[in-house]
Amino acid sequence: MDSNEIYAHLQKIYCTILKKDQVTLTDATTAADIDGWDSLTHMLLMDSVEREFGIKFKLMEIMKFNNVGDMVACIQKKLAAK
């Protein structure tokens, strides 16, 4: 799955969890860029992403995500290893 496909899935997830009509995600997007993305919401997002892609993040992986681009790279790596 390429990054554009992953971003399409992520945008739907983020809109649903954050209860927003539109969310723009880029490689550089962080929680500070989006209203409502707090620590609790972050865990809900991670859970939804794991279920959507059929993957599991390790806690250390999540802690190393500096931005959405880091998460997308991790998702691609996990999907390629399936």
Buried (B, 14 or more C-beta within 10 A) or exposed (E): EEBEEBBEBBBEBBBEBBEEEEBEBEEEBEBEBBEEBEEEBBEBBBEBBBEBBEBEBEEEBBEEBEBBBBBBBBBBEBBEEE
